[in-house]
Amino acid sequence: MMNRIVVAGASRGIGAAVAQHLEPTIDNLISVSRTPSFYGMWIEADLSTVAGVKRVAEVVGDRPLDALLYMGGTWETHAFTPQYRFLDCSDDDLVRVLNVNLLAPIRLIQALLPSLQCSQNPKIILMGSLSGRDNFSGREVANSASKFGLRGVVHALREELRPSRIGVTVINPGNVGTPEVMADLAANALVGGEAVPLSDLLTVIDCVLSLSRATCIKEIDLPAMGGEGA
């Protein structure tokens, strides 16, 4: 039974959808984002900074935490469009992507680990991407590097936390049918079949959260049937 969960990146996109989905079933849902989230108790924090991570850790305190779901993510300017060019990416752009997608979840897990270790069935779920898979054709250098790195974080953490029996899972979806993504697909005359239904992603997350400590799901790839990577 999950009673206390942190959802990072809960103000929009996948994070907001996950927080909205979990709120009716969780006694203490904690939503973390820079801009307001309307689900559970909102913590205003920029997780790309040490101060933002510290703020979340202070609010969570030393009470048991049943799950940490890091759903945040960003990418370079003009990513996934014909206008993207690696040579045009600013240093600020590259640093921002790596901070949000890779360094922030590392810091947040480290900060909240004592609370997770107090839970009866703790879970960590990180939102990766097909961009982090071998031989995927993504051109976005910082985004792909951060998603590859996130997979490394999860695999290393699983070994580090095995004695604590904390489940650590990375989910690697293609396009997910959030309102933002569906609007982008429509604008580019792409069909809805090229996006994973949001309900399917939520079902996968529910499954991971429901498992006992005896089972370890390492990694889940979730391409759309009509999209790249299937």
C-alpha positions in Angstrom: 0.0 0.0 0.0 1.5 3.3 -1.1 0.7 6.1 1.3 3.4 8.7 0.6 4.8 9.5 -2.9 6.9 12.3 -4.4 6.3 13.1 -8.1 8.9 15.4 -9.5 8.0 17.5 -12.5 4.3 17.5 -11.7 3.2 20.8 -13.2 2.8 19.7 -16.8 3.2 16.9 -19.3 3.7 13.3 -18.1 4.4 14.5 -14.5 1.1 16.3 -14.2 -0.7 13.3 -15.6 0.9 10.9 -13.2 0.2 13.2 -10.2 -3.4 13.6 -11.3 -3.7 9.8 -11.7 -2.2 9.0 -8.3 -3.9 11.7 -6.2 -7.2 9.8 -5.5 -5.4 6.7 -4.2 -2.5 8.3 -2.2 -2.9 9.7 1.3 0.0 12.0 1.0 1.0 13.0 -2.6 3.8 15.5 -2.8 4.1 17.3 -6.2 7.4 19.0 -7.0 7.9 21.6 -9.8 9.0 25.1 -10.5 5.5 26.2 -11.6 2.3 25.4 -9.7 1.0 21.8 -9.6 -2.7 21.3 -8.8 -2.3 17.8 -7.3 -1.5 16.9 -3.8 0.8 19.1 -1.7 2.9 21.3 -4.0 6.5 22.0 -3.3 7.9 24.9 -5.4 11.5 23.9 -6.2 13.9 24.1 -9.1 15.5 20.6 -9.0 18.3 21.7 -11.3 19.8 23.5 -8.2 21.2 22.2 -5.0 18.9 24.6 -3.1 15.8 23.1 -4.8 16.8 19.5 -3.9 17.5 20.6 -0.3 14.0 22.3 -0.1 12.3 19.0 -1.1 14.4 17.0 1.4 13.4 19.4 4.2 9.7 19.0 3.5 9.8 15.3 3.1 11.8 15.0 6.4 12.5 11.7 8.0 9.1 10.1 7.6 8.9 7.0 5.4 8.6 7.7 1.7 7.0 4.9 -0.4 8.0 6.0 -3.8 10.0 8.7 -5.7 8.8 9.2 -9.3 11.1 11.5 -11.3 9.0 12.6 -14.3 10.8 15.8 -15.1 12.7 16.4 -18.3 13.8 19.0 -20.8 15.6 19.2 -24.1 17.6 21.6 -26.2 16.1 24.5 -28.1 14.6 23.3 -31.4 15.0 19.7 -30.3 13.0 17.2 -32.5 12.5 19.7 -35.2 14.3 20.3 -38.5 15.8 23.5 -37.0 17.9 21.6 -34.5 21.6 21.8 -35.1 24.2 20.7 -32.5 26.6 23.5 -33.6 23.9 26.1 -32.7 23.3 24.8 -29.1 24.5 27.2 -26.5 26.5 26.1 -23.5 23.6 27.2 -21.3 21.3 25.0 -23.3 23.6 22.0 -22.9 24.1 22.5 -19.2 20.4 23.0 -18.5 19.5 19.7 -20.2 22.1 17.7 -18.4 21.2 19.3 -15.0 17.5 18.7 -15.3 17.6 15.2 -16.9 20.6 13.7 -15.2 22.1 15.5 -12.2 18.8 16.5 -10.6 17.5 12.9 -10.3 20.9 11.8 -8.9 20.8 14.5 -6.2 17.2 14.0 -5.4 17.5 10.3 -4.9 20.5 10.8 -2.7 18.6 13.4 -0.6 15.5 11.2 -0.2 17.1 7.8 0.2 17.0 7.8 4.0 13.2 8.3 3.8 12.8 5.6 1.1 14.8 3.2 3.3 12.1 3.6 6.0 9.3 2.4 3.7 8.0 -1.2 3.8 8.1 -1.4 -0.1 10.1 1.5 -1.5 10.2 2.2 -5.3 12.1 4.6 -7.5 10.8 5.2 -11.0 12.7 7.4 -13.4 11.3 8.6 -16.8 13.9 7.9 -19.5 13.3 7.9 -23.2 13.9 5.8 -26.3 16.5 8.5 -27.1 18.6 6.8 -24.5 18.5 3.4 -26.2 21.2 2.0 -28.4 20.9 2.8 -32.1 18.0 5.1 -31.7 18.2 7.8 -34.4 17.8 10.9 -32.1 20.0 13.8 -33.1 19.7 15.8 -29.9 23.1 15.4 -28.3 22.5 16.6 -24.8 19.1 15.0 -24.5 20.4 11.6 -25.8 23.4 11.8 -23.5 21.3 12.6 -20.5 18.9 9.7 -21.2 21.8 7.3 -21.7 23.2 8.5 -18.5 19.9 8.1 -16.7 19.9 4.4 -17.6 23.4 4.1 -16.1 22.2 5.8 -12.9 19.4 3.2 -12.6 21.6 0.2 -13.2 24.2 1.3 -10.8 21.7 2.3 -8.1 20.1 -1.1 -8.4 23.3 -2.8 -7.4 24.0 -0.2 -4.7 20.5 -0.5 -3.2 20.1 -4.3 -3.6 20.8 -4.9 0.1 18.0 -2.4 0.9 15.6 -4.2 -1.5 14.6 -0.9 -3.1 13.1 -1.3 -6.6 14.7 1.0 -9.2 13.1 1.2 -12.6 13.6 3.3 -15.7 10.8 3.6 -18.2 11.8 4.5 -21.8 8.8 5.7 -23.8 8.6 7.2 -27.3 6.1 10.0 -27.7 3.5 9.9 -25.0 0.0 11.2 -25.8 -0.1 14.1 -23.4 -2.0 17.2 -24.6 1.3 18.9 -25.4 2.6 16.0 -27.5 -0.7 15.5 -29.3 -0.8 19.1 -30.3 2.8 18.8 -31.7 1.9 15.7 -33.6 -1.2 17.4 -35.1 0.8 20.5 -36.0 3.3 18.3 -37.9 0.5 16.2 -39.6 1.6 13.0 -37.8 -1.0 10.4 -36.9 -2.1 9.6 -33.3 -0.7 6.1 -33.6 2.8 7.5 -33.3 2.1 8.3 -29.6 1.8 5.9 -26.7 -1.6 6.4 -25.1 -1.2 8.2 -21.8 -3.4 5.6 -20.2 -1.0 2.8 -21.2 2.0 4.6 -19.5 -0.1 5.1 -16.4 -1.0 1.4 -16.3 2.7 0.5 -16.5 3.5 2.8 -13.6 0.7 1.3 -11.6 2.1 -2.1 -12.2 5.6 -1.2 -11.1 4.3 0.4 -7.9 2.1 -2.6 -7.1 4.9 -5.2 -7.1 6.4 -6.7 -4.0 10.0 -6.2 -2.9 10.7 -9.7 -4.2 10.5 -8.5 -7.8 12.8 -6.2 -9.7 11.8 -4.5 -13.0 15.0 -3.1 -14.4 14.0 -1.3 -17.5 10.8 -1.0 -19.7 10.9 0.2 -23.3 7.6 1.6 -24.4 7.5 2.6 -28.1 4.3 3.4 -29.9 3.2 0.6 -32.2 3.3 2.9 -35.2 6.3 4.9 -34.1 10.1 4.6 -34.2 11.6 1.9 -32.0 8.8 -0.6 -32.1 
